[in-house]
Amino acid sequence: MNRINQLFKNKPKNILSIYFTAGYPNLDSTVEIIKKLESNGIDLIEIGIPFSDPMADGPTIQASGTQALKNGMTLKILFEQLENIRKEANLPLIMMGYLNSIMQYGFGNFCKKCKEIGLDGAIIPDLPFDDYIKEYKPIADQYDIKIIMLITPETSEERIRLIDEHTDGFIYMVSSASTTGAQKSFDEKKQEYFQKINAMNLKNPRLIGFGISNKETLDAAQKNSNGAIIGSKFISLLEDTNSIDKAIQKLINGLKE
């Protein structure tokens, strides 16, 4: 069983997933961050492939991507860094990146390499769902790489049900139609959106991302889904503390307060 499916089978609620940008703060930070996040109880990790034009990312993640590219990070180097990751970590690992950089590598080659290394899925925010069904799904399925689709408050119920029918792993619920970035709370409109999706009784588990940075937003996300995804807050702590250990501890402590 794919590690993503196994995770949700074993722990259907209160999942905590962390996103970080590969190659940030330093080119060789990737494996150390993964190991330390897992040792601190994180359930799932999204490894960001830095890209020069990240349309869904707010300023914090954009800045980390720019620095990672300056540090020399490429998809080829990232795969090299992760070559022996399954000797170091057991939790599900998902690649997150834009279609352009993945297509330069070759989608089939990308999925094959993910499978060889032991990666479990990919999030490609700018991959159109219709193209995924027609062209990419058969390749991803061949290598058991779960392609995670995003939905937003603007996604129609018809499209949500199609995504639910044709994907397997989890659905990434974007909390708002804006870019990524920490928020102090979720307003009533976002809560209504969470509850609406809850009422649809989808077959796939769901994680809520974009804007989660403290106990209030974490509790709201976990109450209305299977768990939460945190990205910008962790990256900002990496910058502020200049220490992976301190950033993780400050993040965990902040989610309890």
Backbone torsions as a table, in degrees:
resi	resn	phi	psi	omega
1	MET	NA	135.6	175.8
2	ASN	-55.2	142.1	-176.0
3	ARG	-60.3	-30.7	178.6
4	ILE	-65.1	-49.1	178.3
5	ASN	-60.8	-40.1	-179.4
6	GLN	-64.0	-40.7	179.7
7	LEU	-58.9	-50.1	-176.8
8	PHE	-70.6	-26.4	174.4
9	LYS	-68.4	-42.6	-177.2
10	ASN	-80.0	-29.3	-176.1
11	LYS	-139.9	83.6	-174.1
12	PRO	-73.1	-13.3	-178.8
13	LYS	-132.8	159.6	173.6
14	ASN	60.4	35.7	173.2
15	ILE	-69.2	140.2	173.5
16	LEU	-123.6	116.5	179.4
17	SER	-111.2	139.2	178.7
18	ILE	-118.6	134.6	173.2
19	TYR	-102.6	138.9	168.2
20	PHE	-142.6	158.4	-179.9
21	THR	-89.9	122.0	178.6
22	ALA	-62.4	135.3	-179.5
23	GLY	89.2	6.5	178.0
24	TYR	-128.6	138.5	2.3
25	PRO	-75.1	-20.0	178.7
26	ASN	-124.7	158.6	-177.5
27	LEU	-56.4	-37.6	-175.0
28	ASP	-99.7	23.3	-178.4
29	SER	-80.0	-17.1	-165.7
30	THR	-54.6	-57.4	-174.4
31	VAL	-66.7	-38.8	179.2
32	GLU	-61.3	-42.9	179.1
33	ILE	-62.9	-44.8	179.7
34	ILE	-59.4	-48.8	-177.8
35	LYS	-62.0	-42.3	-176.9
36	LYS	-74.6	-32.8	174.6
37	LEU	-65.1	-44.2	179.8
38	GLU	-63.9	-41.6	-178.3
39	SER	-67.0	-17.4	177.1
40	ASN	-99.9	16.3	170.1
41	GLY	89.4	8.7	177.4
42	ILE	-68.3	141.0	-172.2
43	ASP	-88.5	-31.6	-171.7
44	LEU	-152.9	146.6	-178.3
45	ILE	-128.7	135.6	173.1
46	GLU	-108.1	120.7	-177.7
47	ILE	-99.0	112.7	-176.3
48	GLY	-80.0	129.3	174.2
49	ILE	-89.1	112.6	-176.3
50	PRO	-62.2	140.9	-177.3
51	PHE	-141.2	148.4	-173.4
52	SER	-74.1	-18.6	-177.4
53	ASP	-137.2	68.6	-174.2
54	PRO	-82.4	98.9	-169.7
55	MET	-67.3	-29.1	-175.6
56	ALA	-95.5	-1.7	-172.7
57	ASP	-96.8	138.3	174.5
58	GLY	-77.9	-177.8	-173.3
59	PRO	-61.3	-34.2	-178.2
60	THR	-65.3	-49.9	-179.6
61	ILE	-70.8	-36.6	175.8
62	GLN	-57.6	-45.8	-178.9
63	ALA	-64.0	-39.0	179.1
64	SER	-66.8	-36.7	177.5
65	GLY	-66.3	-41.6	177.6
66	THR	-60.6	-44.3	179.5
67	GLN	-66.4	-40.1	179.2
68	ALA	-61.4	-40.7	176.9
69	LEU	-65.0	-40.6	176.5
70	LYS	-63.1	-33.7	178.6
71	ASN	-70.1	-14.7	178.2
72	GLY	105.1	9.4	-177.2
73	MET	-69.2	134.4	172.5
74	THR	-136.0	166.7	177.9
75	LEU	-63.3	-38.3	178.0
76	LYS	-61.1	-44.9	179.1
77	ILE	-66.0	-39.7	179.5
78	LEU	-60.7	-45.4	177.3
79	PHE	-61.2	-38.1	178.1
80	GLU	-63.7	-41.2	179.1
81	GLN	-63.8	-32.5	-175.0
82	LEU	-92.4	3.4	-172.9
83	GLU	-52.4	-39.8	-177.3
84	ASN	-113.4	25.8	-172.9
85	ILE	-64.2	-27.3	-178.7
86	ARG	-76.2	-5.3	168.6
87	LYS	-85.6	-13.0	-173.4
88	GLU	-111.7	-28.4	-171.4
89	ALA	-144.9	146.7	-177.4
90	ASN	-113.3	-16.5	-174.7
91	LEU	-73.0	161.2	178.3
92	PRO	-62.1	138.6	179.2
93	LEU	-124.9	129.4	-178.0
94	ILE	-122.7	134.5	172.8
95	MET	-85.2	140.3	175.9
96	MET	-130.0	120.2	-178.6
97	GLY	-164.9	172.6	-176.6
98	TYR	-91.2	152.7	-170.3
99	LEU	-59.1	-36.4	-175.6
100	ASN	-57.1	-49.7	-177.3
101	SER	-69.0	-33.3	178.8
102	ILE	-71.3	-39.3	179.8
103	MET	-67.8	-32.4	175.7
104	GLN	-62.0	-34.7	177.8
105	TYR	-77.6	-27.9	-174.9
106	GLY	100.9	119.7	-174.0
107	PHE	-61.5	-43.0	177.8
108	GLY	-62.4	-43.3	177.7
109	ASN	-63.1	-38.3	178.7
110	PHE	-60.6	-51.1	-178.9
111	CYS	-64.3	-40.5	179.1
112	LYS	-61.8	-43.6	-179.6
113	LYS	-67.1	-41.6	176.7
114	CYS	-57.0	-45.1	-179.6
115	LYS	-63.2	-45.3	-178.5
116	GLU	-60.6	-40.3	-176.6
117	ILE	-77.4	-30.9	-177.5
118	GLY	106.3	23.9	174.3
119	LEU	-83.4	156.0	-166.1
120	ASP	-110.9	-20.7	-176.9
121	GLY	-169.2	179.7	179.0
122	ALA	-148.0	143.5	172.2
123	ILE	-114.6	122.3	-178.3
124	ILE	-125.7	91.4	-169.3
125	PRO	-58.3	-29.7	-176.5
126	ASP	-101.4	16.6	174.3
127	LEU	-84.5	112.5	179.6
128	PRO	-62.8	139.9	-175.7
129	PHE	-61.0	-41.3	-179.0
130	ASP	-63.1	-40.3	177.2
131	ASP	-66.3	-37.8	177.1
132	TYR	-58.1	-47.7	-178.5
133	ILE	-62.3	-46.0	-173.2
134	LYS	-75.8	-41.1	-168.0
135	GLU	-114.5	-37.9	-166.9
136	TYR	-100.4	-30.7	-175.8
137	LYS	-59.5	-45.8	180.0
138	PRO	-58.6	-35.9	179.8
139	ILE	-70.5	-47.1	179.6
140	ALA	-61.8	-41.7	179.7
141	ASP	-63.0	-35.3	179.8
142	GLN	-57.9	-35.4	-177.6
143	TYR	-104.4	8.3	-179.0
144	ASP	55.4	41.0	174.7
145	ILE	-100.4	116.4	-177.7
146	LYS	-77.7	121.2	175.6
147	ILE	-92.8	113.5	-174.9
148	ILE	-90.1	124.5	-179.7
149	MET	-98.1	148.1	178.6
150	LEU	-98.6	144.1	168.3
151	ILE	-125.9	153.3	179.7
152	THR	-127.9	174.3	175.8
153	PRO	-59.6	-19.5	-179.5
154	GLU	-90.5	-8.6	-179.5
155	THR	-70.6	130.8	-177.4
156	SER	-69.2	155.5	177.9
157	GLU	-61.2	-38.0	178.6
158	GLU	-59.9	-45.6	-179.6
159	ARG	-67.5	-38.7	178.6
160	ILE	-60.7	-42.2	-179.3
161	ARG	-69.3	-34.0	175.4
162	LEU	-65.1	-44.1	177.5
163	ILE	-60.5	-43.7	-179.2
164	ASP	-62.9	-37.2	-177.7
165	GLU	-71.5	-36.5	-169.2
166	HIS	-106.6	6.6	176.3
167	THR	-123.9	166.8	-175.8
168	ASP	-152.5	124.5	-176.2
169	GLY	143.3	-87.6	168.9
170	PHE	-161.9	165.9	175.0
171	ILE	-104.7	132.5	178.7
172	TYR	-89.7	108.9	178.1
173	MET	-89.7	109.7	176.2
174	VAL	-77.4	127.2	-172.4
175	SER	-67.6	-24.8	179.1
176	SER	-152.9	170.0	-178.1
177	ALA	-81.7	1.3	-178.5
178	SER	-86.1	-177.2	177.7
179	THR	-79.5	174.5	180.0
180	THR	-64.6	159.3	177.9
181	GLY	153.5	146.2	-176.5
182	ALA	-69.2	143.7	174.8
183	GLN	-129.7	155.1	-179.7
184	LYS	-84.2	-28.6	-179.3
185	SER	-158.2	164.0	175.1
186	PHE	-103.6	129.5	-178.0
187	ASP	-76.4	176.9	-175.1
188	GLU	-62.3	-35.1	-179.6
189	LYS	-63.4	-42.4	178.6
190	LYS	-66.8	-39.9	179.0
191	GLN	-61.7	-39.1	178.4
192	GLU	-63.7	-39.7	177.3
193	TYR	-61.7	-46.6	178.7
194	PHE	-57.8	-45.7	-176.9
195	GLN	-66.9	-36.1	178.0
196	LYS	-62.1	-44.9	179.3
197	ILE	-66.8	-38.7	176.3
198	ASN	-54.9	-42.6	-175.3
199	ALA	-71.7	-11.1	-178.8
200	MET	-79.1	-12.3	178.0
201	ASN	52.6	52.9	-179.9
202	LEU	-69.6	154.2	-179.6
203	LYS	-77.2	-31.0	-179.1
204	ASN	-82.3	143.3	169.2
205	PRO	-66.1	164.3	-177.2
206	ARG	-133.9	140.7	170.9
207	LEU	-118.9	140.1	179.6
208	ILE	-101.4	130.0	178.2
209	GLY	-132.6	174.0	-175.9
210	PHE	79.1	108.1	171.5
211	GLY	99.3	-0.8	-176.2
212	ILE	-88.2	122.7	-173.2
213	SER	-147.2	-8.6	-175.9
214	ASN	-149.9	-178.1	-176.4
215	LYS	-63.1	-39.4	-177.1
216	GLU	-63.1	-48.0	-179.6
217	THR	-71.1	-35.4	176.8
218	LEU	-63.3	-46.9	-179.7
219	ASP	-61.6	-40.7	179.9
220	ALA	-64.3	-41.1	179.6
221	ALA	-67.5	-46.4	-176.5
222	GLN	-70.9	-27.1	176.4
223	LYS	-67.8	-33.2	-172.0
224	ASN	-109.3	14.4	178.8
225	SER	-162.8	-168.2	178.0
226	ASN	-86.4	-8.4	179.1
227	GLY	164.5	-167.7	-170.8
228	ALA	-135.0	154.8	176.5
229	ILE	-119.2	130.4	178.7
230	ILE	-121.5	130.5	179.5
231	GLY	-130.5	-67.9	-174.2
232	SER	-57.2	-40.3	-178.6
233	LYS	-62.3	-43.9	180.0
234	PHE	-65.2	-42.7	-179.2
235	ILE	-65.7	-39.0	177.8
236	SER	-65.3	-34.6	177.0
237	LEU	-69.8	-35.6	174.4
238	LEU	-59.9	-40.3	179.3
239	GLU	-69.8	-45.6	-174.8
240	ASP	-67.5	-41.1	-174.1
241	THR	-90.2	-22.4	-175.4
242	ASN	56.5	32.0	-177.8
243	SER	-153.6	127.2	178.6
244	ILE	-64.3	-46.0	-179.3
245	ASP	-60.8	-47.3	-179.1
246	LYS	-65.3	-38.7	179.8
247	ALA	-62.8	-43.1	-179.8
248	ILE	-65.9	-43.9	-179.6
249	GLN	-65.2	-42.1	178.5
250	LYS	-64.4	-37.4	178.2
251	LEU	-63.9	-50.5	-177.8
252	ILE	-62.6	-43.6	178.9
253	ASN	-63.9	-39.0	-179.6
254	GLY	-67.0	-27.1	179.1
255	LEU	-78.5	-10.9	179.5
256	LYS	-96.6	-14.4	-172.3
257	GLU	-95.8	NA	NA
